[in-house]
Amino acid sequence: MFLLVPLLVIIIGVVMYYYVRNHEFSSMVWDDIDRVAHAHQDREALLDDSGLPDSMKRYLSRVLPARYEAAFFARLKQRGMFRMKAEGEAFRIEAEQYFNALEPAFVWTARIRMNTPLFLRLRDNYIQGKAVQFGRMLGATTLVDTRGPRIDSAALLRYLGEMPMFPTSFPAVQGLQWQEMDQQRVGVSLTHADICVRGVFHFNDEGDICGFSTEERFRPEEALDRPTPWRGYFDDYIEINGLRVPSVMRAAWVLDGREFLYADFRVDSVEYNIPVSW
């Protein structure tokens, strides 16, 4: 009996510690969602597709209705597999992502389930030109806290590469510049908050965006002076709220001339203009 009471006190203390730390993590995400939703305050956009190349206009004619308004906010749910190292083990992941569709800003939050009772909570964001990559084991012990100019640039590239998930943004977001390459490739740059990133959108034979590539994304886990080629892939377009968007998203690094797929996600839900957490 004398041992049971101290043991119960310890157990309750540990449970409360993890509860408080996880609630703190969730609060950071909720605050990010609010900041992302208000990154473009007036929720209005001037839709102008006059500067878009023909391949992008064909793509938009496929994925947008004849008459549409620009979304100001997009949120989606993902699940799939994720590798934290190029040749590491693939773990199950469940994620949510929130985008401002008029001004570059997003927050991504995920739970990676190890093949043990352990799990890792992740939070990546890009808001007002600054990015943070943050992760806690069991939602309590900080393992990742990365920030700086390279992370800012990498996050803006991620926003650019994932714009097919909210395609009304292409004629609405300011700072996009285009270069027609051929019928299946178009070069693009995005300038925001004194950051300029560049990449290429790839189209399949039907005219849908099937990929995004860039040679200038920095890997957060390595203090390299040079960027690493990065690839994103889109597949299985579905219609949601009158828009056609990909339901499969994959991402890979190119290391030593070989592609290493680290993210393989299925998009379960996409909603627009509901600026709150799921």
MILOGU-695940 format. One line per field, with one value per residue (C-alpha): residue in three letters; residue number from 1; x, y, z. Coordinates in steps of 0.1 Angstrom, whole numbers. Example, Ala and Ser with C-alpha at 12.3 -4.5 7.8 and 13.67 -1.06 7.14 Angstrom:
BEGIN
residuo	[ala|ser]
num	[1|2]
xx	[123|137]
yy	[-45|-11]
zz	[78|71]
//
This chain:
BEGIN
residuo	[met|phe|leu|leu|val|pro|leu|leu|val|ile|ile|ile|gly|val|val|met|tyr|tyr|tyr|val|arg|asn|his|glu|phe|ser|ser|met|val|trp|asp|asp|ile|asp|arg|val|ala|his|ala|his|gln|asp|arg|glu|ala|leu|leu|asp|asp|ser|gly|leu|pro|asp|ser|met|lys|arg|tyr|leu|ser|arg|val|leu|pro|ala|arg|tyr|glu|ala|ala|phe|phe|ala|arg|leu|lys|gln|arg|gly|met|phe|arg|met|lys|ala|glu|gly|glu|ala|phe|arg|ile|glu|ala|glu|gln|tyr|phe|asn|ala|leu|glu|pro|ala|phe|val|trp|thr|ala|arg|ile|arg|met|asn|thr|pro|leu|phe|leu|arg|leu|arg|asp|asn|tyr|ile|gln|gly|lys|ala|val|gln|phe|gly|arg|met|leu|gly|ala|thr|thr|leu|val|asp|thr|arg|gly|pro|arg|ile|asp|ser|ala|ala|leu|leu|arg|tyr|leu|gly|glu|met|pro|met|phe|pro|thr|ser|phe|pro|ala|val|gln|gly|leu|gln|trp|gln|glu|met|asp|gln|gln|arg|val|gly|val|ser|leu|thr|his|ala|asp|ile|cys|val|arg|gly|val|phe|his|phe|asn|asp|glu|gly|asp|ile|cys|gly|phe|ser|thr|glu|glu|arg|phe|arg|pro|glu|glu|ala|leu|asp|arg|pro|thr|pro|trp|arg|gly|tyr|phe|asp|asp|tyr|ile|glu|ile|asn|gly|leu|arg|val|pro|ser|val|met|arg|ala|ala|trp|val|leu|asp|gly|arg|glu|phe|leu|tyr|ala|asp|phe|arg|val|asp|ser|val|glu|tyr|asn|ile|pro|val|ser|trp]
num	[1|2|3|4|5|6|7|8|9|10|11|12|13|14|15|16|17|18|19|20|21|22|23|24|25|26|27|28|29|30|31|32|33|34|35|36|37|38|39|40|41|42|43|44|45|46|47|48|49|50|51|52|53|54|55|56|57|58|59|60|61|62|63|64|65|66|67|68|69|70|71|72|73|74|75|76|77|78|79|80|81|82|83|84|85|86|87|88|89|90|91|92|93|94|95|96|97|98|99|100|101|102|103|104|105|106|107|108|109|110|111|112|113|114|115|116|117|118|119|120|121|122|123|124|125|126|127|128|129|130|131|132|133|134|135|136|137|138|139|140|141|142|143|144|145|146|147|148|149|150|151|152|153|154|155|156|157|158|159|160|161|162|163|164|165|166|167|168|169|170|171|172|173|174|175|176|177|178|179|180|181|182|183|184|185|186|187|188|189|190|191|192|193|194|195|196|197|198|199|200|201|202|203|204|205|206|207|208|209|210|211|212|213|214|215|216|217|218|219|220|221|222|223|224|225|226|227|228|229|230|231|232|233|234|235|236|237|238|239|240|241|242|243|244|245|246|247|248|249|250|251|252|253|254|255|256|257|258|259|260|261|262|263|264|265|266|267|268|269|270|271|272|273|274|275|276|277|278]
xx	[0|28|43|11|3|37|34|-1|12|41|17|-8|21|35|0|-6|28|22|-14|-2|27|4|-22|6|16|-20|-23|7|-10|-43|-25|-8|-41|-55|-24|-25|-62|-55|-24|-45|-70|-95|-102|-105|-84|-80|-82|-59|-49|-35|1|-3|13|-10|-2|-14|-45|-53|-47|-70|-98|-97|-97|-118|-155|-163|-173|-155|-143|-108|-107|-90|-83|-79|-76|-70|-64|-37|-27|0|36|66|103|124|156|162|166|149|119|85|61|23|14|-18|-16|-36|-26|-40|-32|-39|-49|-43|-10|18|12|6|8|12|7|12|14|39|33|64|63|63|40|60|47|61|41|53|45|58|47|54|38|48|80|93|92|96|100|92|87|82|83|50|41|63|101|114|135|133|133|147|145|164|167|171|141|121|131|123|89|80|90|67|38|45|47|14|-7|-25|-44|-61|-59|-78|-46|-27|-44|-47|-14|9|46|43|63|61|82|68|92|72|37|45|67|64|89|77|91|75|87|74|88|121|125|125|121|120|107|90|54|50|19|6|-8|-43|-31|-32|-3|14|46|67|105|132|169|172|154|175|172|166|185|218|239|248|258|242|205|192|170|134|104|67|41|3|-21|-57|-76|-110|-137|-143|-166|-165|-127|-105|-76|-51|-60|-24|7|43|76|112|147|173|205|235|215|188|153|144|106|100|63|34|1|-35|-57|-88|-106|-103|-124|-123|-130|-135|-106|-106|-89|-105]
yy	[0|24|18|20|56|70|49|62|98|91|76|105|130|113|112|149|159|142|156|191|188|174|201|227|212|212|249|258|242|259|293|285|277|311|329|311|319|356|358|375|396|407|372|388|381|396|366|371|343|365|358|321|299|279|246|261|275|240|225|251|244|208|213|244|250|275|300|300|322|319|300|319|288|251|222|185|152|127|93|69|61|83|77|100|88|81|44|42|22|34|43|49|86|106|143|175|205|240|265|302|301|338|344|318|304|269|246|208|187|149|119|92|59|38|0|4|22|53|81|113|145|169|205|223|259|288|321|357|345|324|286|262|224|211|176|159|123|113|150|159|155|179|161|186|223|237|271|297|310|276|262|293|287|250|257|282|256|231|256|262|225|217|244|218|209|244|252|285|299|298|330|346|343|373|368|339|341|315|302|279|250|225|209|188|212|248|266|287|310|324|354|361|380|386|348|335|298|281|248|230|217|185|176|142|135|146|179|174|183|150|163|191|192|216|215|240|226|223|192|202|174|182|213|214|245|231|222|187|179|173|157|157|135|137|110|98|131|133|160|178|208|213|212|184|177|148|123|108|128|115|132|121|134|127|115|104|102|79|88|80|82|94|104|84|99|94|125|115|149|184|214|250|283|266|283|261|228|195]
zz	[0|8|-26|-45|-37|-49|-80|-88|-82|-107|-133|-130|-133|-164|-180|-172|-186|-220|-221|-215|-240|-267|-261|-264|-297|-309|-298|-320|-350|-343|-340|-373|-390|-379|-392|-425|-429|-424|-445|-472|-452|-477|-492|-526|-556|-591|-614|-643|-666|-694|-684|-682|-709|-732|-714|-681|-697|-711|-677|-660|-685|-675|-637|-632|-641|-668|-641|-608|-579|-564|-531|-503|-481|-487|-462|-469|-451|-462|-452|-465|-460|-450|-448|-426|-443|-480|-475|-441|-431|-443|-415|-416|-415|-411|-419|-424|-444|-446|-473|-480|-517|-524|-505|-500|-466|-452|-422|-423|-393|-391|-369|-379|-363|-357|-357|-319|-294|-303|-326|-339|-343|-370|-378|-409|-417|-440|-428|-438|-455|-425|-421|-392|-392|-358|-344|-310|-301|-284|-288|-259|-265|-292|-318|-347|-346|-379|-393|-414|-449|-465|-447|-458|-495|-492|-477|-505|-531|-514|-516|-553|-560|-542|-559|-580|-548|-550|-587|-585|-570|-604|-618|-583|-565|-571|-579|-604|-636|-664|-692|-718|-725|-746|-746|-715|-695|-682|-661|-632|-606|-575|-556|-521|-491|-510|-517|-553|-561|-594|-608|-636|-639|-660|-679|-690|-725|-714|-701|-663|-641|-633|-616|-603|-603|-590|-587|-558|-527|-496|-474|-438|-422|-439|-436|-473|-492|-523|-529|-538|-568|-556|-574|-568|-585|-589|-600|-599|-604|-588|-588|-555|-551|-589|-591|-604|-581|-577|-550|-550|-541|-540|-532|-538|-534|-561|-544|-564|-595|-580|-569|-533|-527|-491|-492|-507|-498|-506|-502|-483|-482|-497|-487|-495|-476|-442|-423|-392|-382|-391]
//
